[in-house]
């Protein structure tokens, strides 16, 4: 409706003989009667968090005009903080926290996570997990902190080394082993466990975790990459099973493409990263028929490809972990030049 108004106003300015003023005013009056709170909630459900932020700030301004008390204002700010947490805006979260008189544990944790203080957030989740050992959301959040803390706070040259990621993966696997798992929670923990398994070359653990795949986790990208790497490990150089798994993953990604998912570079970032990973797996395993499989040339090409990821350090760390595992399984010696970038 807003776009219709904009188009009609533009056409009215361009053509003097046509006047849509009455129609435009009618549609505007309808839009103005839709509460900003409802529009914000709708935007959240559509995962359009920037739009949700725009309307929620408008709702806060409207509410403050009628002189609300401190409790109501705190509720509005807490919701605003939740929206900011979805758009990776640590400064916004810190600013809202400064306006809140009392921060509960959840708000403190959100502030730590968005500011990159993963160790502090991990401490809080460990306390909460001791109180509620069966809470799957706390388990997932703790594992995410463990994963991220192995990457944050180190210079690029250090955080991309094998020993750094291996240590954090070791700790993560130990936590997974000690967690209370059930058929309903295993699907949320498997992606962390499989990634940590291939990062530490624990193929027995990877085999155990991929065997636990159920209907909810069988389409998870990390789990399927684990299955592909396990195929390389078990086939001892034979790549038919590996190739079929990679082809299946690529086909599923292709069938999931939609207009909203490819509307922009930012929207399609995760999809492109997955396809990036699959291509490099094939290059390293020697199953890419369109590329020269000379090892020196492959390493040179891999070093160029990682530049495409730009400043996405977490993506680089993730990709390099997969590279190391694939190189070892494919008979490549671990080449330091592969990590130089």
C-alpha positions in Angstrom: 0.0 0.0 0.0 2.9 2.4 0.8 4.5 1.6 -2.6 1.1 2.2 -4.3 1.0 5.6 -2.7 4.5 6.5 -3.7 3.9 5.4 -7.3 0.6 7.4 -7.6 2.3 10.5 -6.1 5.2 10.1 -8.6 2.8 9.8 -11.6 0.8 12.8 -10.4 3.9 14.9 -10.4 4.9 13.6 -13.9 1.5 14.0 -15.6 -0.4 17.2 -14.8 -3.7 16.0 -16.3 -4.1 13.2 -13.8 -4.9 13.7 -10.1 -5.0 10.8 -7.6 -5.1 13.0 -4.5 -8.4 11.7 -3.2 -7.4 8.1 -3.7 -3.9 8.7 -2.2 -5.4 10.4 0.9 -7.8 7.5 1.4 -5.1 4.8 1.2 -2.8 7.0 3.5 -5.6 7.2 6.1 -5.9 3.4 6.1 -2.1 2.9 6.5 -2.1 5.4 9.4 -4.7 3.5 11.2 -2.5 0.3 11.3 -0.7 0.4 14.6 3.1 0.5 14.3 3.3 -2.3 17.0 1.4 -4.7 14.6 3.6 -3.7 11.7 6.7 -4.3 13.7 5.5 -7.7 14.8 4.6 -8.7 11.2 8.1 -7.6 10.1 9.7 -9.8 12.8 7.7 -12.8 11.6 9.0 -12.2 8.1 12.5 -11.8 9.5 12.7 -8.3 8.2 14.4 -7.0 11.3 15.4 -3.6 10.0 11.8 -2.8 9.1 10.7 -4.2 12.5 13.2 -1.8 14.1 11.8 1.2 12.1 8.2 0.5 13.2 9.0 -0.4 16.8 10.9 2.9 17.3 7.9 4.7 15.9 5.7 2.8 18.4 8.0 3.8 21.2 7.7 7.5 20.2 3.9 7.2 20.0 3.7 5.6 23.5 6.0 8.1 25.1 3.7 10.9 23.9 1.1 9.7 26.3 3.4 9.8 29.4 4.0 6.1 30.2 5.6 5.0 33.4 9.0 3.5 33.9 7.8 -0.1 33.9 6.1 0.3 30.5 9.1 2.1 29.1 11.4 -0.7 30.2 9.2 -3.3 28.5 9.4 -1.3 25.2 13.1 -1.0 25.5 13.6 -4.7 26.2 11.6 -5.5 23.0 13.8 -3.0 21.1 16.9 -4.8 22.5 15.6 -8.1 21.2 15.2 -6.6 17.7 18.7 -5.1 17.8 20.1 -8.6 18.8 18.8 -9.9 15.5 20.6 -7.4 13.3 24.1 -7.6 14.7 24.1 -4.1 16.2 26.2 -4.2 19.4 26.3 -0.4 19.8 22.5 -0.3 19.7 22.3 -3.0 22.4 24.9 -1.2 24.6 23.0 2.1 24.2 19.7 0.5 25.2 21.3 -1.3 28.1 22.5 2.1 29.4 18.9 3.3 29.5 17.6 0.3 31.4 17.8 0.8 35.1 18.2 -2.9 36.0 19.5 -5.6 33.6 18.4 -9.1 34.1 20.6 -12.1 33.2 19.2 -12.5 29.7 19.9 -8.9 28.8 23.4 -9.1 30.1 24.1 -12.2 28.1 22.7 -10.6 24.9 25.1 -7.6 25.5 28.1 -9.9 26.0 27.3 -11.9 22.8 26.8 -8.9 20.5 29.9 -7.2 21.9 31.9 -10.4 21.2 32.5 -11.2 24.9 31.9 -14.9 24.4 33.8 -16.1 27.5 31.6 -13.9 29.7 28.4 -15.2 28.0 29.7 -18.7 28.3 30.1 -18.3 32.1 26.5 -17.2 32.4 25.3 -20.2 30.3 27.3 -22.6 32.4 25.5 -21.3 35.5 22.1 -21.6 33.9 22.9 -25.1 32.6 23.8 -26.2 36.1 20.4 -25.1 37.1 18.6 -26.6 34.1 20.7 -29.4 32.6 17.9 -30.5 30.3 17.2 -27.2 28.7 18.1 -27.6 25.0 18.2 -23.8 24.3 20.8 -23.3 27.0 22.8 -26.2 25.7 22.8 -24.8 22.2 23.7 -21.3 23.4 26.6 -22.6 25.4 27.9 -24.6 22.5 27.7 -21.5 20.3 29.7 -19.6 22.8 32.3 -22.3 22.9 32.5 -22.3 19.1 32.8 -18.5 18.9 35.2 -18.1 21.7 37.8 -20.1 19.8 37.7 -17.4 17.1 37.2 -14.1 18.9 39.9 -11.9 20.3 42.9 -13.3 18.3 44.7 -11.8 15.4 43.9 -13.4 12.0 47.3 -15.1 11.8 46.7 -16.8 15.1 43.0 -17.7 15.0 43.5 -19.5 11.7 46.0 -21.9 13.0 45.1 -25.6 13.4 46.0 -25.7 17.1 43.6 -22.9 18.0 40.5 -24.3 16.4 41.4 -27.8 17.6 41.6 -26.7 21.3 38.2 -25.0 21.2 36.7 -28.1 19.3 38.1 -30.4 21.9 36.4 -28.5 24.7 33.1 -28.3 22.7 33.1 -32.1 22.1 33.7 -32.7 25.8 30.7 -30.6 26.6 28.5 -32.4 24.1 29.5 -35.7 25.6 28.5 -34.5 29.1 25.1 -33.1 28.0 21.8 -34.8 28.6 20.7 -35.7 25.1 17.4 -37.1 23.8 15.8 -37.7 20.5 14.2 -34.3 20.7 17.4 -32.4 21.5 20.0 -34.4 19.5 19.1 -32.6 16.2 20.1 -29.2 17.6 23.4 -30.5 19.1 24.5 -32.5 16.1 25.7 -29.6 13.9 28.1 -28.5 16.7 29.3 -32.0 17.4 30.0 -32.9 13.7 31.9 -29.7 13.1 34.0 -30.2 16.2 34.7 -33.8 15.2 36.1 -33.0 11.7 38.0 -30.1 13.1 39.9 -32.4 15.5 40.1 -35.4 13.1 38.0 -37.6 15.4 36.5 -39.8 12.7 35.1 -42.3 15.2 33.2 -39.5 16.9 32.1 -38.1 13.6 30.8 -41.6 12.6 28.9 -41.8 15.9 27.3 -38.5 15.6 26.3 -38.8 11.9 24.7 -42.1 12.8 22.3 -40.2 15.2 20.8 -38.2 12.3 17.0 -38.1 12.4 14.4 -36.4 10.3 15.0 -33.0 11.8 18.8 -33.0 11.4 19.3 -34.9 8.1 19.2 -31.8 6.0 21.5 -29.7 8.2 24.5 -28.5 6.2 27.1 -29.3 8.9 25.8 -32.8 9.3 25.9 -33.5 5.6 29.4 -32.1 5.2 30.4 -34.5 8.0 28.9 -37.3 6.0 30.9 -36.3 3.0 34.1 -36.1 4.9 33.4 -39.4 6.5 32.9 -40.9 3.1 36.4 -39.7 2.1 37.8 -41.3 5.3 36.0 -44.6 4.9 36.5 -45.1 1.1 40.3 -44.6 1.3 40.6 -42.6 -1.9 37.5 -43.8 -3.7 35.3 -40.8 -4.3 32.1 -42.2 -5.7 30.2 -42.1 -2.4 31.7 -38.7 -1.6 30.7 -37.3 -5.0 27.1 -38.5 -4.7 26.8 -36.8 -1.3 28.2 -33.5 -2.6 25.9 -33.6 -5.6 22.9 -34.3 -3.4 23.7 -31.3 -1.2 24.2 -29.0 -4.1 20.9 -30.1 -5.7 19.1 -29.5 -2.4 20.6 -26.0 -2.2 19.6 -25.2 -5.8 16.0 -26.3 -5.2 15.8 -24.1 -2.1 16.6 -20.9 -4.0 13.9 -18.3 -4.1 13.5 -14.7 -5.0 13.7 -13.4 -1.4 16.8 -15.6 -0.7 18.6 -14.2 -3.7 17.4 -10.6 -3.6 20.8 -9.3 -2.5 24.3 -10.3 -1.7 23.6 -10.1 2.0 20.4 -12.2 1.7 22.2 -14.9 -0.3 25.5 -14.9 1.7 24.9 -18.2 3.5 23.8 -19.9 0.3 27.0 -18.7 -1.5 29.2 -19.8 1.4 27.7 -23.3 1.2 28.3 -23.6 -2.5 31.8 -22.1 -2.0 32.5 -25.0 0.5 31.2 -27.7 -1.8 33.4 -26.4 -4.7 36.5 -26.4 -2.6 35.8 -29.9 -1.2 35.6 -31.2 -4.8 38.8 -29.4 -5.7 40.7 -30.8 -2.8 39.3 -34.3 -3.2 40.2 -34.3 -6.9 36.6 -34.8 -8.1 36.1 -31.5 -9.8 36.4 -32.4 -13.5 36.6 -28.8 -14.6 39.7 -27.9 -12.6 43.3 -28.9 -12.8 44.0 -31.1 -9.8 47.7 -30.3 -9.6 48.3 -29.7 -5.8 50.4 -26.6 -6.1 47.9 -25.0 -8.4 45.0 -26.0 -6.2 46.7 -24.4 -3.2 47.3 -21.2 -5.2 43.7 -21.1 -6.3 42.4 -21.8 -2.8 44.4 -18.9 -1.4 42.8 -16.6 -4.0 39.3 -17.9 -3.3 39.6 -17.1 0.4 40.1 -13.5 -0.5 36.5 -13.5 -1.8 35.3 -13.9 1.8 36.7 -10.4 2.7 36.4 -9.6 6.3 34.1 -12.5 7.3 36.6 -14.0 9.7 34.2 -16.6 11.1 33.5 -17.8 7.6 37.2 -18.1 6.9 37.8 -20.1 10.1 34.9 -22.4 9.2 36.2 -22.9 5.6 39.8 -23.5 6.7 38.6 -26.2 9.2 36.9 -28.0 6.3 39.9 -27.6 4.1 42.3 -29.1 6.7 40.1 -32.1 7.2 39.6 -32.7 3.4 43.4 -32.2 2.7 44.4 -34.8 5.2 41.8 -37.3 4.0 42.7 -36.7 0.3 46.4 -37.3 0.9 47.5 -33.7 0.9 50.3 -32.9 3.4 49.1 -30.1 5.6 50.5 -27.1 3.7 51.1 -24.0 5.8 50.6 -21.8 2.7 47.0 -22.9 2.7 46.4 -21.0 5.9 48.6 -18.0 5.0 45.5 -16.0 4.0 
